[in-house]
Amino acid sequence: MAFSFLLYEVADRVASITLNRPEKRNALNGLLVAELRQAFRQAAENEQVKVIVLKGNGDAFCAGADLEYLQQLQKNTYEENLADSRELMALFREIYELDKIVIGQVEGHAVAGGCGLVTLCDLSYAVPEAMLGYTEVKIGFIPALVAVFLVRKIGEGRSRELLLTGKLVSAEKAAQDGLITAVVPAADIRQQVAKVAASLCTEASGHSLKVTKQLIGTVLDLTLEEGLTHAAELNAATRGHSDCKRGIAAFLNKEKLIW
């Protein structure tokens, strides 16, 4: 599929999805959200893809909602705005529940909905110059959808600070809060992300990554007893999977296994 606002490529089992509206600081609108959904779906369905890297072209990772898009929302009915919100909701949920690992490569500011995309990444690396935050309250809006995921990711206390103040924080502060994985110098970030992606592709079982990600995403919804029972069942099922048998055999035979 040809995209108007994205660049999409696959190499060495890594799919790269690049927001490509540099003249608009990669701002989100309905069409870009739809293309993101299609690109992630395309990567999810490609058996040759094991890891997905999400990044932005130009000076910004993503500046949030497009100005023209915000103006259009003012004219929408409640029903139209609800349908539009559900499209973004679907994108966020699809990224969160995706079977494959998503890495954010943040080489510029990530604001509002753009920071929401970073929130959904399993791992994310940002340059020191990047500022991140959820500025919705400053324009009379609310960071509704991202709040559901941010609280799960970094906890209620730190989420309150970010969401209620609407302030932008440095990449260093975002890393301290657990919003991103690490801060990497601009000269090194592409190599670092490529290294992490390659490591996941060759050093970890795809089945193990998938099940572990699913477990992380569901365990907070369970009671302690339910969580432990679910974990024990997954543990037992995984022991019978071919990946586990291969991995243990290689370990016992002191063989290096390339996944």
Residue pairs with C-beta under 8 A, 6 or more apart in sequence:
1 38
1 42
3 20
3 35
3 38
3 39
4 31
4 35
5 19
5 20
5 21
5 31
5 32
5 35
6 17
6 18
6 19
6 20
6 32
6 35
6 36
6 39
7 16
7 17
7 18
7 20
7 57
8 15
8 16
8 17
8 18
8 39
8 42
9 15
9 16
10 16
10 43
10 46
10 48
10 49
12 198
12 201
13 48
13 49
13 50
13 51
13 201
14 49
14 50
14 51
14 52
14 53
14 194
14 197
14 198
14 201
15 39
15 42
15 43
15 46
15 49
15 51
15 52
15 53
16 52
16 53
16 55
17 36
17 39
17 40
17 43
17 52
17 53
17 54
17 55
18 54
18 55
18 56
18 57
19 26
19 32
19 54
19 55
19 56
19 57
19 61
19 62
20 26
20 57
21 27
21 32
21 57
22 56
22 57
22 58
22 59
22 60
23 58
24 63
24 66
25 58
25 59
25 60
25 62
25 63
25 108
25 109
26 56
26 57
26 58
26 60
26 61
26 62
26 63
26 114
27 62
27 63
27 64
27 65
27 66
27 67
27 69
27 114
28 62
28 64
28 65
28 66
28 69
28 88
28 113
28 114
29 65
29 66
29 68
29 69
30 69
30 84
30 87
32 66
33 87
33 88
33 91
34 87
36 91
37 87
37 90
37 91
37 94
40 52
40 91
40 94
40 95
40 98
41 94
43 49
43 52
43 100
44 94
44 98
44 99
44 100
49 100
50 100
50 101
50 200
50 201
50 206
50 209
51 100
51 101
51 102
51 103
51 197
51 200
51 201
52 98
52 100
52 101
52 102
52 103
53 102
53 103
53 104
53 105
53 193
53 197
54 102
54 103
54 104
54 105
54 117
54 121
55 61
55 104
55 105
55 106
55 107
55 193
56 62
56 106
56 107
56 108
56 114
58 108
59 108
59 109
60 108
60 109
60 110
60 111
60 114
61 104
61 106
61 107
61 108
61 109
61 110
61 114
61 117
61 118
61 130
62 110
62 111
62 113
62 114
62 115
62 117
63 109
63 111
63 112
63 114
64 111
64 112
64 113
64 114
64 115
64 135
65 112
65 113
73 81
73 84
76 84
85 144
85 145
88 113
88 145
89 145
92 116
92 120
92 145
92 146
92 149
95 102
95 117
95 120
95 121
96 120
96 149
96 217
97 214
97 217
98 213
99 210
99 213
99 214
100 209
100 210
101 122
101 123
101 200
101 209
101 213
102 120
102 121
102 122
102 123
103 121
103 122
103 123
103 124
103 125
103 193
103 196
103 197
104 117
104 118
104 121
104 123
104 124
104 125
104 126
104 180
105 124
105 125
105 189
105 190
105 193
106 118
106 124
106 125
106 126
106 127
106 130
106 132
106 171
106 180
107 126
107 127
107 130
107 186
107 189
108 127
108 129
108 130
109 130
109 131
109 132
109 168
110 117
110 118
110 126
110 130
110 131
110 132
111 131
111 132
111 133
111 134
111 135
111 168
112 133
112 134
112 135
112 136
112 143
113 146
115 132
115 133
115 134
115 146
115 179
116 134
116 143
116 145
116 146
116 149
118 124
118 126
118 132
118 179
118 180
119 146
119 149
119 150
119 153
119 179
120 149
122 213
123 181
123 196
124 179
124 180
124 181
125 180
125 181
125 182
125 183
125 184
125 189
125 192
125 193
125 196
126 132
126 171
126 174
126 175
126 180
126 182
126 183
126 184
126 189
127 171
127 183
127 184
127 185
127 186
127 189
128 170
128 171
128 172
128 183
128 185
128 186
129 171
129 186
130 170
130 171
131 168
131 169
131 170
131 171
132 168
132 169
132 170
132 171
132 174
132 179
132 180
133 162
133 166
133 167
133 168
133 169
134 143
134 146
134 150
134 162
134 163
134 166
135 166
135 167
135 168
136 142
136 143
136 166
137 143
137 163
137 164
137 165
137 166
138 166
143 150
143 163
147 159
147 163
150 159
150 162
150 163
150 179
151 159
152 220
153 178
153 179
154 177
154 178
154 179
155 178
158 177
158 178
162 169
162 177
162 179
169 177
171 180
171 183
172 183
174 180
175 181
175 182
175 183
184 192
200 209
201 259
202 258
202 259
203 259
204 259
205 243
205 244
205 247
205 259
206 243
206 259
207 238
207 241
207 243
207 244
208 238
208 243
208 244
211 234
211 238
215 230
215 231
215 234
218 230
219 227
219 230
219 231
222 230
238 244
243 259
246 257
247 257
249 255
250 256
250 257
251 257
